[in-house]
Amino acid sequence: MGALDVASKTYLHPRYQRLFFGSLLVLLSISSLFYLNRSRISQSVSNAVHKSKVSYVLPDAIPLKPSLRDIIQALYAPTLQPITAPTFTDPVDGEVFHIPQHPIWTKSLGKRLCLVDIDNRPFDGENELMGKVPTPFDWTTFSNTPSGMLGHYFYAMIHGYDYKFIRTTDYPDRAPYWTKIPALADHLHDYDFVVSIDADAQIRFPQLPFEWLLNRWNVTKETSMTMALDPDDPPNHDVHGRLHDNAGFIVAQNLPRTHDLLKTWAACPDEPSPEFENCARWKHPWPAEQAAFAEYIRTIYNEPNDLNEIPCDEANGTPDFTPNGEFQHGCKGKFVRHHTLSKDAIKETIQNGHMGVIMGRMHQDFNEHKETNTYMRKTNNLTRTDSGDVID
């Protein structure tokens, strides 16, 4: 989160970006017809990795005019990873990830989980989230940061989570980053979990429920906060030499201890007691609230369930984190890709995730109907007359 706008540039050739949205439009249209002509569906989808099945049932009462949410959920339902599946295979490189313990979360949290984008900017300019956009919508010129927000909204829609864009009011004496903390604290009262995620961070796999990630990261029902570690570089260490936790991705659970932690964090620069001496120095300079958390808050809140630190490699960084394309200290962003230094790549992450699902369904449908949509010619001679009759 910051005070400066981000230049809108495209990462992929416009031809491929048009392909993405063209494919999505076709499948959304198909899904609409699917909704209008079927009253109830119950199917089992095999998971190729662990051989178990997940059932999904669409509602009995199908609206005559289904909402976009209805259509999106119908489109993605057959592709969703089961929440309790013991493994997940990266469809890009084949890496297999395991849940290290018996699943804690076994059912969808639904509207009890909320993804939030927290920012002080209005995003009401041309080609921005709440601003004027061309008709028809042009993804290639849409700004990068709002693109990331739409990516979060899309992910929440697929899984039935809630989503909020929270526009904050500036502090008179602090950097805008600080407004995130009280906003998160207040919003947490309404949910079991709130996931605060920067617009330049994206969940790579839209088919992967967040509950599966909670299981993967061993988030228990007593875990207050879950955050990813920063890359192992000197600027990312606190005064004690310990790596920072990145404040661009926070999973907060609605527990009394969490609220105490967030209140203390927000008050740190005011130095309410001797243990916060010199915290005011982080009112403005980067990394601001993140540095205050590292040097003060996690030192005070150091019980086992206060902070769950997850690997940088899984929820921070990107393959293009450095200018030469090398992975920075193993931070590839395997589940949550954080484009701190590569804002232009936000759209690519969104596109790749959704195209994998959508074109995978298209490929499946093609093969299910190959008897009618393929034809094998056995000769290169003309087999029809000028009038179209078949030549014997």
VOGU-3710 file (C-alpha; in Angstrom, 3 decimals, decimal comma):
1> mgaldvaskt> 0,000/0,000/0,000  1,323/3,447/-0,808  0,545/6,947/-1,907  1,811/6,766/-5,459  -0,110/5,451/-8,423  1,306/2,674/-10,550  1,884/3,003/-14,297  -0,318/0,724/-16,341  1,750/-1,400/-18,682  0,967/-4,762/-20,166
11> ylhpryqrlf> 3,155/-7,738/-19,443  1,886/-10,072/-22,137  1,225/-9,354/-25,770  -2,333/-7,966/-26,210  -3,175/-10,933/-28,434  -2,820/-13,328/-25,490  -4,677/-11,043/-23,146  -7,580/-10,909/-25,599  -7,445/-14,708/-25,793  -7,839/-14,898/-22,025
21> fgsllvllsi> -10,945/-12,765/-21,864  -12,385/-14,152/-25,073  -12,149/-17,662/-23,658  -13,664/-16,518/-20,388  -16,579/-14,878/-22,199  -17,309/-18,042/-24,180  -17,300/-20,233/-21,097  -19,398/-17,799/-19,095  -21,975/-17,891/-21,883  -21,942/-21,690/-21,849
31> sslfylnrsr> -22,341/-21,664/-18,081  -25,356/-19,355/-18,395  -27,107/-21,818/-20,689  -26,083/-24,608/-18,354  -27,785/-22,796/-15,475  -30,962/-22,066/-17,397  -31,536/-25,634/-18,539  -30,577/-27,720/-15,522  -32,288/-27,564/-12,154  -29,892/-29,640/-10,098
41> isqsvsnavh> -26,471/-31,139/-10,579  -24,507/-33,449/-8,346  -21,234/-34,714/-9,670  -18,057/-36,293/-8,382  -14,739/-35,021/-9,608  -11,713/-37,262/-9,242  -8,559/-35,759/-7,845  -5,708/-37,247/-9,813  -3,206/-36,978/-6,995  -4,913/-38,631/-4,041
51> kskvsyvlpd> -7,706/-40,555/-5,829  -10,414/-39,139/-3,577  -13,553/-37,431/-4,841  -15,199/-34,139/-4,105  -18,946/-33,669/-4,573  -20,569/-30,412/-5,429  -24,288/-29,669/-5,627  -25,748/-26,658/-7,322  -28,869/-25,136/-5,764  -32,369/-26,449/-6,539
61> aiplkpslrd> -33,707/-23,039/-7,455  -31,732/-21,777/-10,434  -32,439/-18,118/-11,172  -33,721/-17,260/-14,631  -31,136/-14,495/-14,693  -28,113/-15,963/-12,902  -25,682/-13,485/-11,412  -22,041/-13,347/-12,389  -21,286/-14,989/-9,029  -23,613/-17,913/-9,909
71> iiqalyaptl> -21,953/-18,382/-13,277  -18,384/-18,134/-11,966  -19,039/-20,658/-9,208  -20,648/-23,099/-11,658  -17,708/-22,737/-14,021  -15,040/-23,366/-11,387  -16,850/-25,902/-9,168  -15,594/-29,053/-10,962  -11,978/-27,854/-10,722  -11,773/-27,007/-7,016
81> qpitaptftd> -9,147/-28,716/-4,893  -10,787/-30,625/-1,998  -10,132/-28,800/1,267  -8,919/-31,944/3,039  -6,866/-33,364/0,155  -3,490/-34,469/1,558  -1,585/-33,153/-1,476  -1,712/-30,483/-4,153  0,289/-30,659/-7,366  1,491/-27,470/-9,025
91> pvdgevfhip> 0,044/-27,782/-12,552  2,962/-25,783/-13,979  6,041/-27,602/-12,693  4,575/-30,714/-11,069  5,845/-29,980/-7,558  3,773/-31,834/-4,954  2,841/-30,101/-1,699  1,594/-31,942/1,376  -0,548/-31,070/4,359  1,873/-31,927/7,173
101> qhpiwtkslg> -0,780/-32,974/9,694  -4,395/-34,106/9,935  -6,559/-31,352/8,346  -7,810/-28,851/10,894  -10,158/-27,077/8,496  -12,556/-29,479/6,777  -15,376/-27,255/5,514  -15,553/-24,008/3,596  -15,510/-20,894/5,743  -17,661/-19,140/3,157
111> krlclvdidn> -18,662/-15,636/4,229  -16,851/-16,096/7,543  -13,622/-15,376/5,666  -13,009/-11,994/4,061  -10,263/-10,860/1,696  -9,516/-7,161/2,053  -7,585/-4,624/0,029  -6,723/-1,719/2,332  -5,489/1,482/0,691  -5,716/5,236/1,146
121> rpfdgenelm> -6,052/5,914/-2,589  -9,512/6,348/-4,186  -8,708/4,548/-7,467  -11,302/6,677/-9,234  -9,122/7,835/-12,124  -9,285/6,674/-15,708  -8,761/2,909/-16,071  -8,907/2,377/-12,315  -11,092/0,320/-10,002  -13,861/2,869/-9,521
131> gkvptpfdwt> -13,023/5,223/-12,354  -14,022/5,624/-15,963  -13,082/2,729/-18,227  -13,546/2,329/-21,982  -16,525/0,463/-23,388  -15,960/-2,374/-23,991  -13,594/-2,872/-21,060  -9,934/-2,985/-22,128  -7,875/-5,213/-19,837  -4,659/-4,224/-21,631
141> tfsntpsgml> -4,905/-0,595/-20,464  -6,395/-1,207/-17,012  -4,052/-0,081/-14,232  -1,865/-2,679/-12,544  -2,820/-2,114/-8,907  -6,602/-2,187/-9,525  -6,010/-5,312/-11,639  -4,635/-6,981/-8,519  -7,709/-5,964/-6,550  -9,986/-7,473/-9,193
151> ghyfyamihg> -7,882/-10,630/-8,922  -8,694/-10,816/-5,196  -12,376/-10,141/-5,868  -12,399/-12,919/-8,487  -10,782/-15,416/-6,105  -13,249/-14,578/-3,313  -16,162/-14,963/-5,727  -15,043/-18,438/-6,828  -14,940/-19,765/-3,266  -17,877/-17,863/-1,782
161> ydykfirttd> -15,752/-15,690/0,508  -16,515/-12,083/1,291  -14,425/-9,274/-0,175  -13,976/-5,629/0,778  -11,968/-2,730/-0,572  -11,361/-0,558/2,484  -10,344/2,980/1,670  -8,609/4,524/4,649  -8,133/8,061/5,924  -4,586/9,352/6,230
171> ypdrapywtk> -2,929/9,893/9,588  -1,743/13,485/10,034  1,662/12,312/11,250  2,239/8,828/9,785  2,821/7,185/6,427  -0,280/5,703/4,734  0,917/2,150/5,466  -0,095/2,604/9,096  -3,791/2,989/8,240  -3,897/-0,730/7,440
181> ipaladhlhd> -3,627/-1,818/11,080  -6,714/-0,168/12,676  -8,743/-0,957/9,537  -7,838/-4,634/9,837  -8,580/-4,638/13,579  -12,058/-3,142/13,170  -13,007/-5,351/10,240  -11,923/-8,523/12,021  -14,869/-8,234/14,428  -17,229/-9,262/11,607
191> ydfvvsidad> -15,447/-12,454/10,475  -13,624/-15,552/11,667  -10,690/-14,693/9,408  -9,626/-11,571/7,555  -6,904/-11,887/4,924  -5,239/-8,539/4,282  -3,360/-8,779/1,006  -1,542/-6,096/-0,957  -2,815/-5,473/-4,477  0,526/-6,564/-5,931
201> aqirfpqlpf> 0,182/-9,991/-4,273  -1,914/-12,731/-5,887  -2,991/-16,235/-4,918  -1,592/-18,190/-7,862  -4,129/-20,988/-8,145  -7,785/-19,882/-8,254  -8,910/-23,504/-7,793  -7,139/-23,789/-4,426  -9,407/-23,034/-1,421  -7,904/-20,866/1,274
211> ewllnrwnvt> -8,846/-23,509/3,849  -6,379/-25,877/2,150  -3,656/-23,268/2,618  -4,626/-22,889/6,286  -4,122/-26,633/6,633  -0,862/-26,517/4,700  0,490/-23,768/6,970  -0,783/-25,425/10,162  -3,025/-22,513/11,104  -4,905/-23,821/14,138
221> ketsmtmald> -8,060/-22,497/15,763  -5,803/-20,777/18,311  -3,437/-19,078/15,819  -3,762/-15,300/16,032  -1,668/-14,085/13,091  -0,051/-15,746/10,098  2,522/-13,859/8,003  5,179/-14,734/5,439  8,850/-14,108/6,058  10,731/-11,605/3,904
231> pddppnhdvh> 13,619/-12,543/1,583  16,874/-13,059/3,447  18,524/-9,726/2,592  20,192/-7,305/5,055  17,480/-4,585/4,768  14,876/-7,164/5,803  16,355/-7,875/9,249  15,414/-6,168/12,510  17,909/-4,770/15,022  18,352/-8,263/16,462
241> grlhdnagfi> 19,160/-9,798/13,072  15,816/-11,576/12,776  14,008/-11,568/9,420  10,981/-9,312/9,055  7,507/-10,715/8,580  5,973/-9,155/5,478  2,954/-6,973/6,257  1,677/-7,287/2,691  0,031/-10,618/3,490  -1,621/-11,014/6,898
251> vaqnlprthd> -4,019/-13,781/7,918  -5,748/-12,606/11,111  -8,087/-14,812/13,137  -10,840/-13,285/15,272  -9,471/-14,046/18,729  -9,130/-11,761/21,783  -5,356/-12,083/21,622  -5,363/-10,973/17,965  -7,298/-7,818/18,801  -4,901/-7,021/21,640
261> llktwaacpd> -1,960/-7,470/19,275  -3,445/-5,225/16,588  -4,314/-2,480/19,092  -0,777/-2,562/20,449  0,662/-2,475/16,940  -1,410/0,560/15,953  -0,355/2,398/19,127  3,360/1,620/18,847  4,484/4,959/17,254  2,762/6,870/20,074
271> epspefenca> 5,160/5,161/22,501  2,519/4,585/25,208  5,021/2,883/27,542  8,817/2,467/27,907  8,840/-0,818/26,004  7,908/1,158/22,855  10,750/3,663/23,161  11,858/4,976/19,744  8,972/3,300/17,892  8,024/6,794/16,694
281> rwkhpwpaeq> 10,978/6,670/14,320  8,910/4,310/12,165  6,040/6,735/11,636  7,208/7,633/8,125  10,268/5,829/6,740  9,909/2,490/5,021  9,303/-0,224/6,176  7,186/1,717/8,685  4,543/-0,535/10,299  6,404/-3,663/9,199
291> aafaeyirti> 9,566/-2,595/11,025  7,560/-1,675/14,128  5,975/-5,123/14,108  9,369/-6,794/13,797  11,164/-4,802/16,478  8,402/-4,375/19,040  5,148/-6,274/18,543  6,378/-9,795/17,906  8,808/-9,388/20,812  5,944/-8,606/23,186
301> ynepndlnei> 3,510/-11,106/21,662  5,730/-14,142/21,700  3,443/-16,929/22,866  3,354/-19,997/20,566  -0,030/-19,108/19,020  0,608/-15,389/18,574  2,486/-15,528/15,267  2,674/-18,295/12,692  5,531/-17,568/10,285  5,296/-19,231/6,883
311> pcdeangtpd> 8,134/-19,637/4,380  8,952/-16,753/2,074  9,107/-19,324/-0,723  5,390/-20,072/-0,379  3,788/-16,683/0,274  6,228/-13,972/-0,798  8,455/-13,063/-3,720  8,198/-14,029/-7,386  10,348/-15,822/-9,975  11,088/-12,381/-11,445
321> ftpngefqhg> 11,893/-10,830/-8,053  15,302/-9,618/-9,251  16,063/-7,796/-12,523  18,091/-10,718/-13,910  15,229/-13,137/-13,300  16,930/-15,152/-10,572  14,981/-16,320/-7,533  15,845/-14,114/-4,594  16,990/-16,429/-1,810  14,414/-19,057/-2,677
331> ckgkfvrhht> 11,367/-16,770/-2,551  9,398/-17,942/-5,578  5,886/-17,152/-4,338  4,668/-20,713/-4,878  1,177/-20,057/-3,481  1,039/-16,286/-2,986  3,085/-14,369/-5,537  4,092/-10,903/-4,306  5,152/-8,592/-7,149  6,942/-6,034/-4,986
341> lskdaiketi> 9,441/-5,137/-7,710  7,481/-6,232/-10,776  4,067/-4,555/-10,828  3,748/-5,214/-14,554  3,601/-8,953/-13,831  0,432/-8,762/-11,695  -1,770/-9,336/-14,737  0,327/-12,259/-15,914  -0,160/-14,078/-12,602  -3,921/-13,505/-12,756
351> qnghmgvimg> -4,128/-14,631/-16,385  -1,989/-17,725/-15,970  -3,977/-18,928/-12,982  -7,368/-18,560/-14,603  -6,341/-19,692/-18,071  -5,025/-22,931/-16,611  -8,456/-23,675/-15,162  -10,590/-22,396/-18,033  -8,613/-23,899/-20,891  -8,306/-27,118/-18,916
361> rmhqdfnehk> -12,095/-27,323/-18,875  -12,192/-26,446/-22,554  -9,738/-29,259/-23,327  -11,841/-31,709/-21,313  -15,010/-30,665/-23,122  -13,295/-30,935/-26,504  -12,328/-34,534/-25,817  -15,735/-35,440/-24,415  -17,224/-34,400/-27,767  -14,425/-35,519/-30,070
371> etntymrktn> -16,751/-37,918/-31,904  -18,695/-34,937/-33,228  -16,042/-32,222/-33,432  -13,226/-34,166/-35,111  -13,097/-35,821/-38,521  -10,414/-38,072/-39,964  -9,893/-37,795/-43,721  -8,675/-41,019/-45,342  -7,896/-39,510/-48,736  -6,762/-36,255/-50,267
381> nltrtdsgdv> -9,191/-36,657/-53,167  -12,332/-34,554/-53,214  -15,169/-36,581/-51,709  -18,067/-34,191/-52,480  -19,679/-33,099/-55,708  -20,226/-29,428/-56,519  -23,717/-29,775/-55,082  -22,362/-31,253/-51,856  -23,326/-34,875/-52,428  -20,942/-37,566/-51,187
391> id> -19,024/-39,326/-53,962  -19,238/-43,102/-53,636
//
